[in-house]
Amino acid sequence: MARDFRKPAWVFGYGSLMWDPGFQPLETVKARLDGYARRFCLRSVRHRGTAEAPGLVLGLDPDDSAHCRGLALAIDPVQHDEVMAYLRAREMGTEAYREAIVTLTLEDGRRVEALAYVMRCDHPQYAGDLGADEQARIIAGAHGGRGPNADYLFNTALHLARIGLPDSAMDQLSDRVRRLIATRQPSRGG
């Protein structure tokens, strides 16, 4: 039986949806999604980069041995259609993600079905094979319609730490990007 994508009650935030959902959730709960890894695997040509100089943003990369911790955001039924239109415009602009209904385990033990934006590994913007040094180089230099790529990384890492879901790999990548940015700054002094 096909799953109904028209009326999901929850959406899974694992990147910027955690700190900038663009709508007011009815409820926000820490959640775990099995079978996917949060990775910088999507070349951003709109929000955090351009077609000429793509940035790099997070995607849910299918991985049977992994899990991703983030936030389950409950969608207000009264605003459902408006929220879904907003999310689709934001997340599906280049169709690098696909919408999937996934099962989340919430911090309080509940299991809920949620909409998640999952990376399409067959999409030309997929960049799942980049090492940490290359990721840092791209993120340190890219800028798109929603600002510097580095801000996206820093905000996500900071938010994960603030909500009690620190991500050591993201913290290490943040440190690399900060070092690269610092070496590009003109020295001050005479």
N, CA, C and O of each residue as an XYZ file, in Angstrom:
760
protein
N       0.842     -1.181      0.000
C       0.000      0.000      0.000
C       0.884      1.240      0.000
O       1.846      1.317      0.764
N       0.566      2.199     -0.842
C       1.350      3.439     -0.928
C       1.083      4.299      0.301
O      -0.031      4.350      0.822
N       2.133      4.967      0.743
C       1.983      5.856      1.896
C       1.478      7.213      1.441
O       1.795      7.659      0.338
N       0.700      7.868      2.278
C       0.081      9.144      1.956
C       1.018     10.285      2.322
O       1.274     10.518      3.503
N       1.540     11.006      1.317
C       2.437     12.123      1.548
C       1.670     13.426      1.748
O       2.274     14.452      2.059
N       0.368     13.402      1.578
C      -0.393     14.652      1.642
C      -0.607     15.139      3.062
O      -0.705     16.347      3.276
N      -0.684     14.262      4.027
C      -1.050     14.682      5.379
C      -0.111     14.162      6.467
O      -0.594     13.652      7.477
N       1.210     14.269      6.304
C       2.073     13.834      7.409
C       1.864     14.746      8.617
O       1.716     15.961      8.478
N       1.854     14.143      9.794
C       1.659     14.919     11.021
C       2.980     15.450     11.576
O       2.984     16.375     12.388
N       4.106     14.868     11.141
C       5.425     15.241     11.638
C       6.383     15.421     10.462
O       6.188     14.843      9.393
N       7.417     16.228     10.674
C       8.531     16.326      9.737
C       9.811     16.165     10.556
O       9.885     16.624     11.696
N      10.814     15.515      9.974
C      12.084     15.285     10.666
C      13.077     16.359     10.275
O      13.385     16.544      9.098
N      13.577     17.069     11.285
C      14.610     18.078     11.085
C      15.962     17.540     11.502
O      16.134     17.104     12.640
N      16.933     17.567     10.587
C      18.273     17.062     10.889
C      19.354     18.077     10.542
O      20.524     17.876     10.867
N      18.970     19.160      9.886
C      19.885     20.240      9.516
C      19.238     21.562      9.888
O      18.871     21.779     11.043
N      19.099     22.437      8.917
C      18.572     23.770      9.213
C      17.113     23.767      9.656
O      16.666     24.729     10.280
N      16.361     22.713      9.354
C      14.987     22.663      9.860
C      14.957     22.633     11.388
O      13.950     23.002     11.993
N      16.045     22.200     12.014
C      16.087     22.182     13.478
C      16.141     23.596     14.038
O      15.464     23.892     15.022
N      16.935     24.479     13.429
C      17.121     25.821     13.984
C      16.405     26.906     13.201
O      16.360     28.056     13.640
N      15.844     26.560     12.045
C      15.097     27.523     11.243
C      14.007     26.782     10.470
O      14.080     26.673      9.245
N      12.986     26.264     11.187
C      11.991     25.454     10.494
C      11.109     26.246      9.529
O      10.583     25.678      8.572
N      10.941     27.541      9.764
C      10.104     28.341      8.882
C       8.621     28.226      9.173
O       7.801     28.802      8.458
N       8.268     27.490     10.211
C       6.892     27.372     10.667
C       6.931     27.105     12.163
O       7.973     26.750     12.713
N       5.777     27.279     12.823
C       5.698     27.055     14.265
C       5.186     25.649     14.542
O       3.991     25.394     14.387
N       6.069     24.716     14.953
C       5.601     23.355     15.248
C       4.691     23.335     16.477
O       4.868     24.115     17.413
N       3.723     22.434     16.452
C       2.870     22.224     17.629
C       3.663     21.601     18.768
O       3.404     21.867     19.942
N       4.632     20.771     18.406
C       5.457     20.066     19.382
C       6.816     19.819     18.734
O       6.900     19.559     17.534
N       7.865     19.900     19.522
C       9.217     19.618     19.062
C       9.842     18.622     20.028
O       9.934     18.885     21.227
N      10.274     17.466     19.497
C      10.797     16.397     20.341
C      12.066     15.841     19.700
O      12.124     15.654     18.485
N      13.083     15.579     20.525
C      14.271     14.907     20.004
C      13.868     13.543     19.459
O      13.009     12.859     20.015
N      14.522     13.162     18.340
C      14.134     11.921     17.675
C      15.351     11.246     17.059
O      16.380     11.871     16.803
N      15.193      9.954     16.832
C      16.239      9.145     16.196
C      15.636      8.465     14.971
O      14.527      7.931     15.011
N      16.404      8.501     13.880
C      16.026      7.822     12.646
C      17.101      6.802     12.320
O      18.261      7.166     12.127
N      16.735      5.547     12.257
C      17.674      4.477     11.921
C      17.748      4.291     10.410
O      16.773      4.515      9.692
N      18.937      3.871      9.937
C      19.113      3.560      8.532
C      19.564      4.719      7.664
O      19.629      4.595      6.441
N      19.878      5.849      8.292
C      20.339      7.028      7.565
C      21.428      7.728      8.370
O      21.442      7.678      9.600
N      22.342      8.382      7.649
C      23.377      9.197      8.283
C      23.199     10.646      7.835
O      22.874     10.915      6.679
N      23.416     11.573      8.764
C      23.444     12.998      8.433
C      24.834     13.260      7.851
O      25.838     13.072      8.538
N      24.899     13.694      6.589
C      26.194     13.929      5.942
C      26.139     15.175      5.073
O      25.091     15.535      4.538
N      27.282     15.820      4.945
C      27.415     16.909      3.988
C      27.621     16.268      2.618
O      28.748     16.039      2.179
N      26.501     15.986      1.960
C      26.552     15.215      0.713
C      25.737     15.846     -0.409
O      25.530     15.214     -1.445
N      25.272     17.075     -0.225
C      24.468     17.741     -1.246
C      25.131     19.047     -1.658
O      25.328     19.942     -0.836
N      25.473     19.146     -2.931
C      26.016     20.398     -3.467
C      24.869     21.392     -3.572
O      23.900     21.165     -4.298
N      24.988     22.495     -2.841
C      23.951     23.522     -2.809
C      24.223     24.559     -3.889
O      25.272     25.203     -3.901
N      23.262     24.711     -4.794
C      23.415     25.680     -5.878
C      22.462     26.863     -5.724
O      22.414     27.743     -6.584
N      21.696     26.884     -4.613
C      20.761     27.982     -4.377
C      20.991     28.647     -3.027
O      21.370     29.816     -2.958
N      20.763     27.903     -1.967
C      20.727     28.496     -0.627
C      22.108     28.783     -0.044
O      22.292     29.824      0.588
N      23.079     27.901     -0.234
C      24.407     28.057      0.384
C      25.534     27.987     -0.635
O      26.689     27.744     -0.286
N      25.191     28.201     -1.879
C      26.163     28.223     -2.958
C      25.478     28.676     -4.224
O      24.316     29.081     -4.198
N      26.189     28.612     -5.325
C      25.629     28.985     -6.627
C      25.952     27.868     -7.618
O      26.725     26.960     -7.311
N      25.357     27.940     -8.804
C      25.664     26.947     -9.838
C      27.146     27.007    -10.200
O      27.755     25.979    -10.497
N      27.727     28.206    -10.176
C      29.135     28.371    -10.522
C      30.067     27.943     -9.395
O      31.168     27.455     -9.649
N      29.638     28.121     -8.174
C      30.449     27.772     -6.998
C      29.541     27.127     -5.947
O      29.154     27.779     -4.978
N      29.204     25.849     -6.136
C      28.280     25.188     -5.210
C      28.824     25.114     -3.787
O      30.025     24.967     -3.560
N      27.902     25.223     -2.843
C      28.225     24.982     -1.448
C      27.967     23.519     -1.131
O      27.833     22.689     -2.030
N      27.900     23.218      0.145
C      27.686     21.845      0.580
C      26.778     21.870      1.804
O      27.088     22.518      2.804
N      25.663     21.164      1.717
C      24.715     21.110      2.830
C      24.410     19.664      3.179
O      24.823     18.729      2.492
N      23.681     19.515      4.256
C      23.389     18.184      4.784
C      22.286     17.475      4.014
O      21.352     18.090      3.500
N      22.432     16.173      3.956
C      21.392     15.306      3.436
C      21.310     14.076      4.313
O      22.268     13.717      4.998
N      20.160     13.438      4.285
C      20.025     12.128      4.918
C      20.490     11.121      3.884
O      19.830     10.897      2.869
N      21.634     10.520      4.158
C      22.252      9.582      3.234
C      21.903      8.163      3.695
O      22.247      7.784      4.814
N      21.229      7.375      2.854
C      20.878      6.006      3.273
C      22.112      5.206      3.688
O      23.104      5.156      2.961
N      22.040      4.577      4.873
C      23.151      3.788      5.408
C      22.567      2.850      6.466
O      22.225      3.282      7.566
N      22.458      1.582      6.128
C      21.825      0.609      7.024
C      22.486      0.522      8.394
O      21.831      0.150      9.368
N      23.776      0.860      8.489
C      24.486      0.734      9.762
C      24.473      2.015     10.587
O      25.077      2.062     11.658
N      23.804      3.041     10.113
C      23.861      4.351     10.773
C      22.515      4.739     11.381
O      21.495      4.079     11.185
N      22.562      5.827     12.119
C      21.342      6.480     12.601
C      21.607      7.980     12.648
O      22.755      8.422     12.686
N      20.538      8.741     12.644
C      20.632     10.198     12.701
C      19.729     10.689     13.820
O      18.567     10.294     13.924
N      20.285     11.555     14.654
C      19.492     12.167     15.715
C      19.179     13.605     15.326
O      20.049     14.339     14.858
N      17.930     13.995     15.525
C      17.489     15.344     15.182
C      16.222     15.668     15.935
O      16.037     15.237     17.072
N      15.341     16.438     15.294
C      14.104     16.856     15.927
C      12.898     16.447     15.094
O      12.882     16.604     13.874
N      11.896     15.921     15.776
C      10.594     15.681     15.168
C       9.753     16.928     15.413
O       9.587     17.365     16.551
N       9.229     17.490     14.338
C       8.454     18.726     14.402
C       7.012     18.407     14.017
O       6.746     17.980     12.894
N       6.087     18.615     14.947
C       4.676     18.324     14.685
C       4.055     19.465     13.890
O       4.194     20.636     14.243
N       3.368     19.104     12.813
C       2.719     20.084     11.939
C       1.299     20.321     12.426
O       0.537     19.375     12.628
N       0.946     21.588     12.612
C      -0.408     21.972     13.011
C      -1.369     21.616     11.877
O      -1.195     22.105     10.760
N      -2.386     20.772     12.133
C      -3.314     20.393     11.060
C      -3.990     21.589     10.394
O      -4.297     21.545      9.203
N      -4.221     22.651     11.152
C      -4.863     23.841     10.597
C      -3.970     24.518      9.556
O      -4.467     25.114      8.601
N      -2.666     24.427      9.742
C      -1.714     25.057      8.831
C      -1.023     24.046      7.907
O      -0.046     24.379      7.237
N      -1.531     22.823      7.877
C      -0.849     21.739      7.180
C      -0.517     22.066      5.730
O       0.635     21.930      5.318
N      -1.502     22.494      4.953
C      -1.272     22.732      3.530
C      -0.258     23.848      3.313
O       0.591     23.755      2.426
N      -0.346     24.893      4.114
C       0.592     26.011      4.025
C       2.014     25.562      4.379
O       2.970     25.927      3.694
N       2.149     24.776      5.442
C       3.467     24.275      5.858
C       4.051     23.364      4.786
O       5.230     23.483      4.452
N       3.250     22.465      4.248
C       3.749     21.553      3.217
C       4.183     22.303      1.968
O       5.206     21.968      1.372
N       3.420     23.316      1.562
C       3.807     24.109      0.390
C       5.137     24.813      0.656
O       6.006     24.857     -0.214
N       5.288     25.359      1.855
C       6.536     26.023      2.222
C       7.702     25.035      2.196
O       8.739     25.319      1.596
N       7.540     23.872      2.844
C       8.621     22.889      2.906
C       9.019     22.401      1.517
O      10.205     22.263      1.219
N       8.036     22.145      0.682
C       8.353     21.666     -0.674
C       9.085     22.733     -1.477
O      10.021     22.419     -2.212
N       8.672     23.982     -1.347
C       9.371     25.061     -2.064
C      10.807     25.187     -1.561
O      11.724     25.434     -2.345
N      10.997     25.020     -0.280
C      12.326     25.152      0.330
C      13.227     23.964      0.032
O      14.396     24.153     -0.305
N      12.711     22.746      0.146
C      13.533     21.545      0.103
C      13.585     20.853     -1.260
O      14.510     20.084     -1.523
N      12.616     21.112     -2.120
C      12.521     20.339     -3.358
C      12.854     21.154     -4.610
O      12.524     20.739     -5.721
N      13.498     22.297     -4.443
C      13.768     23.186     -5.574
C      14.547     22.545     -6.705
O      14.259     22.804     -7.874
N      15.520     21.721     -6.387
C      16.318     21.068     -7.434
C      16.049     19.567     -7.496
O      16.689     18.854     -8.269
N      15.122     19.094     -6.702
C      14.744     17.678     -6.640
C      15.903     16.757     -6.282
O      15.919     15.587     -6.664
N      16.880     17.297     -5.539
C      17.990     16.473     -5.061
C      17.565     15.603     -3.882
O      18.179     14.572     -3.606
N      16.511     16.026     -3.193
C      15.926     15.213     -2.136
C      14.700     14.508     -2.691
O      14.129     14.919     -3.701
N      14.313     13.452     -2.019
C      13.009     12.850     -2.257
C      12.273     12.866     -0.926
O      12.887     12.775      0.137
N      10.969     12.983     -0.993
C      10.166     12.909      0.217
C       9.977     11.442      0.578
O       9.653     10.615     -0.274
N      10.182     11.139      1.835
C       9.998      9.770      2.320
C       9.251      9.818      3.650
O       9.465     10.713      4.467
N       8.394      8.863      3.844
C       7.763      8.690      5.149
C       8.622      7.680      5.910
O       8.813      6.547      5.468
N       9.132      8.112      7.058
C      10.050      7.302      7.863
C       9.469      7.132      9.260
O       8.572      7.869      9.671
N       9.992      6.153      9.978
C       9.572      5.932     11.365
C      10.638      6.487     12.291
O      11.798      6.080     12.240
N      10.237      7.408     13.126
C      11.125      8.014     14.117
C      10.839      7.428     15.490
O       9.698      7.097     15.811
N      11.885      7.305     16.294
C      11.730      6.982     17.707
C      11.972      8.271     18.468
O      13.072      8.825     18.446
N      10.933      8.742     19.141
C      11.034      9.992     19.886
C      11.706      9.754     21.230
O      11.722      8.638     21.748
N      12.251     10.811     21.772
C      12.972     10.744     23.048
C      12.112     10.142     24.154
O      12.625      9.462     25.042
N      10.803     10.390     24.100
C       9.910      9.884     25.150
C       9.422      8.457     24.878
O       8.569      7.947     25.605
N       9.962      7.806     23.826
C       9.624      6.423     23.541
C       8.560      6.233     22.472
O       8.411      5.131     21.944
N       7.825      7.274     22.146
C       6.825      7.142     21.088
C       7.515      6.860     19.754
O       8.650      7.274     19.518
N       6.805      6.155     18.904
C       7.261      5.952     17.517
C       6.225      6.602     16.625
O       5.029      6.335     16.743
N       6.700      7.465     15.724
C       5.789      8.197     14.848
C       6.281      8.115     13.409
O       7.473      7.947     13.152
N       5.356      8.235     12.492
C       5.677      8.334     11.075
C       5.881      9.821     10.784
O       5.115     10.669     11.243
N       6.918     10.116     10.019
C       7.241     11.514      9.729
C       7.718     11.654      8.286
O       8.227     10.710      7.682
N       7.540     12.837      7.765
C       8.090     13.182      6.470
C       9.562     13.531      6.650
O       9.919     14.281      7.558
N      10.407     12.993      5.796
C      11.829     13.337      5.823
C      12.281     13.628      4.399
O      11.795     13.029      3.439
N      13.210     14.551      4.286
C      13.807     14.854      2.993
C      15.120     14.089      2.902
O      16.096     14.405      3.582
N      15.115     13.062      2.035
C      16.196     12.091      1.920
C      16.969     12.361      0.633
O      16.382     12.662     -0.406
N      18.283     12.250      0.718
C      19.158     12.487     -0.426
C      18.890     11.478     -1.530
O      18.734     10.284     -1.274
N      18.839     11.968     -2.749
C      18.779     11.095     -3.931
C      20.214     10.868     -4.394
O      20.847     11.762     -4.955
N      20.708      9.682     -4.155
C      22.109      9.370     -4.475
C      22.378      9.325     -5.972
O      23.537      9.318     -6.386
N      21.337      9.294     -6.789
C      21.496      9.304     -8.247
C      21.412     10.722     -8.827
O      21.471     10.890    -10.045
N      21.280     11.722     -7.987
C      21.129     13.105     -8.446
C      22.502     13.716     -8.730
O      23.461     13.414     -8.020
N      22.617     14.568     -9.750
C      23.917     15.184    -10.066
C      24.516     16.017     -8.926
O      25.727     16.235     -8.900
N      23.694     16.482     -7.993
C      24.211     17.281     -6.876
C      24.712     16.414     -5.717
O      25.239     16.945     -4.739
N      24.559     15.106     -5.810
C      25.014     14.224     -4.737
C      26.542     14.253     -4.671
O      27.224     14.124     -5.689
N      27.062     14.423     -3.462
C      28.517     14.506     -3.254
C      28.908     13.676     -2.038
O      29.556     14.177     -1.119
N      28.519     12.428     -2.035
C      28.736     11.568     -0.883
C      30.138     11.041     -0.711
O      30.433     10.394      0.294
N      31.012     11.301     -1.664
C      32.357     10.717     -1.598
C      33.442     11.721     -1.224
O      34.627     11.434     -1.392
N      33.061     12.885     -0.723
C      34.052     13.906     -0.386
C      34.657     13.664      0.991
O      33.942     13.329      1.935
N      35.960     13.829      1.106
C      36.635     13.745      2.397
C      36.432     15.025      3.196
O      35.941     16.025      2.672
N      36.810     14.984      4.455
C      36.611     16.122      5.359
C      37.355     17.371      4.897
O      36.832     18.476      5.038
N      38.566     17.224      4.349
C      39.318     18.397      3.890
C      38.617     19.084      2.724
O      38.552     20.312      2.668
N      38.097     18.295      1.801
C      37.382     18.866      0.648
C      36.065     19.496      1.097
O      35.694     20.562      0.607
N      35.363     18.854      2.016
C      34.133     19.441      2.557
C      34.436     20.800      3.181
O      33.728     21.775      2.930
N      35.481     20.861      3.989
C      35.844     22.107      4.666
C      36.194     23.196      3.654
O      35.781     24.345      3.811
N      36.947     22.843      2.626
C      37.335     23.830      1.613
C      36.102     24.425      0.928
O      36.011     25.638      0.737
N      35.159     23.558      0.562
C      33.936     24.023     -0.102
C      33.126     24.909      0.840
O      32.723     26.010      0.467
N      32.891     24.434      2.045
C      32.048     25.158      3.003
C      32.659     26.504      3.375
O      31.935     27.488      3.528
N      33.967     26.560      3.520
C      34.633     27.815      3.902
C      34.480     28.896      2.845
O      34.478     30.082      3.176
N      34.354     28.513      1.581
C      34.340     29.510      0.516
C      32.997     29.794     -0.124
O      32.867     30.793     -0.832
N      31.994     28.962      0.094
C      30.732     29.100     -0.628
C      29.782     30.090      0.039
O      29.815     30.298      1.251
N      28.939     30.688     -0.790
C      27.940     31.662     -0.344
C      26.765     31.588     -1.299
O      26.954     31.558     -2.515
N      25.550     31.559     -0.760
C      24.356     31.475     -1.604
C      23.277     32.426     -1.154
O      23.532     33.350     -0.381
N      22.074     32.201     -1.635
C      20.949     33.091     -1.366
C      20.573     33.224      0.095
O      19.986     34.233      0.486
N      20.895     32.237      0.911
C      20.589     32.313      2.346
C      21.833     32.602      3.176
O      21.805     32.491      4.402
N      22.937     32.977      2.502
C      24.119     33.393      3.237
C      25.302     32.459      3.076
O      25.289     31.547      2.249
N      26.335     32.706      3.889
C      27.554     31.894      3.814
C      27.299     30.433      4.177
O      26.540     30.130      5.098
N      27.931     29.558      3.455
C      27.825     28.121      3.724
C      28.320     27.809      5.132
O      27.755     26.958      5.819
N      29.381     28.502      5.562
C      29.936     28.264      6.898
C      28.896     28.531      7.985
O      28.859     27.814      8.985
N      28.052     29.549      7.809
C      27.027     29.847      8.811
C      26.072     28.672      8.982
O      25.656     28.362     10.098
N      25.728     28.025      7.884
C      24.855     26.847      7.934
C      25.493     25.757      8.800
O      24.835     25.190      9.672
N      26.764     25.469      8.560
C      27.482     24.475      9.357
C      27.534     24.884     10.825
O      27.179     24.099     11.704
N      27.977     26.113     11.091
C      28.141     26.565     12.470
C      26.805     26.561     13.221
O      26.744     26.128     14.371
N      25.731     27.043     12.573
C      24.422     27.072     13.224
C      23.919     25.664     13.532
O      23.338     25.426     14.591
N      24.140     24.742     12.613
C      23.681     23.374     12.846
C      24.459     22.731     13.994
O      23.861     22.121     14.880
N      25.778     22.862     13.984
C      26.601     22.282     15.056
C      26.236     22.896     16.409
O      26.115     22.181     17.404
N      26.063     24.211     16.446
C      25.709     24.895     17.687
C      24.346     24.433     18.188
O      24.175     24.175     19.379
N      23.385     24.329     17.290
C      22.052     23.921     17.710
C      22.043     22.486     18.228
O      21.393     22.190     19.230
N      22.756     21.603     17.555
C      22.837     20.227     18.042
C      23.409     20.175     19.459
O      22.896     19.447     20.309
N      24.460     20.938     19.712
C      25.050     20.975     21.054
C      24.065     21.544     22.070
O      23.939     21.012     23.173
N      23.364     22.622     21.711
C      22.426     23.266     22.630
C      21.261     22.369     23.026
O      20.764     22.452     24.149
N      20.825     21.513     22.107
C      19.684     20.652     22.437
C      20.129     19.297     22.986
O      19.307     18.404     23.187
N      21.428     19.151     23.225
C      21.930     17.930     23.839
C      22.182     16.792     22.871
O      22.165     15.626     23.267
N      22.417     17.115     21.600
C      22.711     16.104     20.588
C      24.020     16.446     19.876
O      24.036     16.564     18.651
N      25.111     16.606     20.617
C      26.363     17.016     19.976
C      26.811     16.009     18.921
O      26.573     14.807     19.040
N      27.462     16.530     17.891
C      27.931     15.712     16.772
C      29.425     16.000     16.613
O      29.802     17.044     16.081
N      30.274     15.081     17.071
C      31.716     15.331     17.076
C      32.274     15.522     15.669
O      33.177     16.336     15.476
N      31.760     14.795     14.688
C      32.245     14.971     13.309
C      31.919     16.367     12.801
O      32.729     16.984     12.111
N      30.733     16.868     13.141
C      30.363     18.218     12.716
C      31.200     19.261     13.451
O      31.570     20.280     12.868
N      31.499     19.017     14.715
C      32.354     19.938     15.466
C      33.763     19.978     14.873
O      34.357     21.051     14.764
N      34.295     18.831     14.493
C      35.623     18.789     13.875
C      35.626     19.509     12.524
O      36.577     20.221     12.200
N      34.569     19.323     11.744
C      34.457     20.015     10.462
C      34.349     21.520     10.690
O      34.941     22.300      9.943
N      33.607     21.936     11.704
C      33.507     23.363     12.042
C      34.875     23.942     12.360
O      35.207     25.040     11.912
N      35.670     23.210     13.130
C      37.024     23.681     13.460
C      37.872     23.831     12.205
O      38.602     24.814     12.071
N      37.791     22.885     11.291
C      38.553     22.970     10.031
C      38.134     24.195      9.231
O      38.976     24.921      8.702
N      36.824     24.420      9.146
C      36.322     25.552      8.374
C      36.752     26.870      9.015
O      37.152     27.797      8.310
N      36.675     26.962     10.326
C      37.128     28.187     11.010
C      38.604     28.472     10.731
O      38.985     29.620     10.501
N      39.436     27.423     10.750
C      40.860     27.607     10.451
C      41.067     28.109      9.016
O      41.879     29.003      8.775
N      40.328     27.529      8.074
C      40.447     27.968      6.683
C      40.008     29.420      6.517
O      40.663     30.199      5.826
N      38.914     29.769      7.145
C      38.424     31.155      7.054
C      39.439     32.104      7.666
O      39.692     33.177      7.118
N      40.024     31.725      8.793
C      41.017     32.576      9.462
C      42.247     32.801      8.582
O      42.822     33.889      8.600
N      42.655     31.803      7.824
C      43.837     31.969      6.977
C      43.537     32.842      5.763
O      44.460     33.369      5.143
N      42.263     33.002      5.415
C      41.873     33.842      4.269
C      41.650     35.283      4.651
O      41.571     36.148      3.779
N      41.546     35.563      5.955
C      41.307     36.943      6.418
C      42.584     37.755      6.242
O      43.671     37.273      6.562
N      42.466     38.980      5.737
C      43.657     39.821      5.648
C      44.163     40.145      7.056
O      43.376     40.387      7.972
N      45.477     40.146      7.210
C      46.022     40.452      8.521
C      45.817     41.931      8.828
O      45.863     42.785      7.943
N      45.591     42.202     10.099
C      45.389     43.583     10.539
C      46.655     44.067     11.220
O      47.287     43.344     11.990
N      46.978     45.202     10.943
C      48.169     45.761     11.576
C      48.993     46.519     10.541
O      48.667     46.552      9.354
N      50.022     47.097     11.008
C      50.735     47.964     10.117
C      52.098     47.541      9.930
O      52.847     48.181      9.192
